[in-house]
């Protein structure tokens, strides 16, 4: 089992390119099922979740060509879903259990073929992660859905889904994506209200429009989709990963330094940039050769000011950066209060940060962090994707050596994080095998 070994106390300097967004790539991969023509997706991060989703599509009968870029951080994938019905239209448990976003194949399969069998994804470390809102809305579109032996068994008696005017009970990224994809081939018009507005939703919508879908209200909480008879192939580059970018910003804010992120969209990070500026970091943005550049500076001996933060759906502060900013706040002077409003169990990293010397306590969905706390290296264990990134950040700050175990969690969503940090001067090594 791989682990990362970090010798802390080193500020970070240099340039790092942000890879494509995992959480844009996953729904875009599922969208391939909506057409019988080839779809090419570029800038996919070379992470295990992407590989798993490609395997799910291949299990459904898709053909796939995968090319790695020269750094090994990104993939170009060309997929074609032109012979699926003979494969049974089933997404198997052994793949879905490892990557819950596989539920995103349900909407496209129902929209194109009128039937699907997808394993229920089950919960994960951060929460129960139900999919009731996905299923309820698909039933309203004319699907008959039963849960049988842990599988979602769905079919459309009328043959085609029909449009609905639907308001989600709560904002859900996955439900918005599943229903937007399903609606592209439904008869009539679908209106989705209280839709998620994460940039990854807009990126998926842009792919769907590129495939011939008719979608209005992109980047708004009300999506209107006019169903069409068929979708065609497309060549699409997914957006840069705002969570990977935010993770690097938190690493510099915590460890100090002067780093330029290449191929980043600062507008996707406004809530984090605003928070880190109020803590005491300095930012500059400029146009680079390969898109926007974002520079963050924080002198290692510069005092950070404590700040409160609460997660909320985009454009609020992202839950996927809550753990990383907790590591930063352990180094801020004063008391910071972190409220996690999206998931019910997303503080598992707190116990591991305490082992490194952080001074914090958890009260329900609230973490109270007192700083600055001098961190001392030790062995810690990753529990989920973003928690593992947080422990790496804390290891960069801690005096002495930190070993982060179970970094298969990290490899789900970060392509070569240790290599990118090494290029910024961090003393970090992977032991035990290697991923990218
Ligand atoms: C997506 O998960 C992301 N994953 C998550 O990133 C991210 O944390 C989350 O959105 C919130 O931004 C991908 O995009 C692959 P939700 P998703 O549906 O779609 C509840 C990472 O670290 N809910 O927006 O599963 C749910 O339990 C991952 O990259 C229902 O109750 O999240 C949660 O409390 C972690 N019923 C809330 O809604 C449903 O049918 C938001 O979940 C669906 C969701």
Boltz pocket constraint, residues with backbone or C-beta under 6 A from the ligand:
constraints:
  - pocket:
      binder: B
      contacts: [[A, 22], [A, 23], [A, 24], [A, 26], [A, 101], [A, 127], [A, 128], [A, 129], [A, 130], [A, 131], [A, 132], [A, 133], [A, 134], [A, 135], [A, 170], [A, 171], [A, 172], [A, 173], [A, 174], [A, 175], [A, 196], [A, 319], [A, 320], [A, 341], [A, 342], [A, 343], [A, 344], [A, 385], [A, 386], [A, 413]]
      max_distance: 6.0
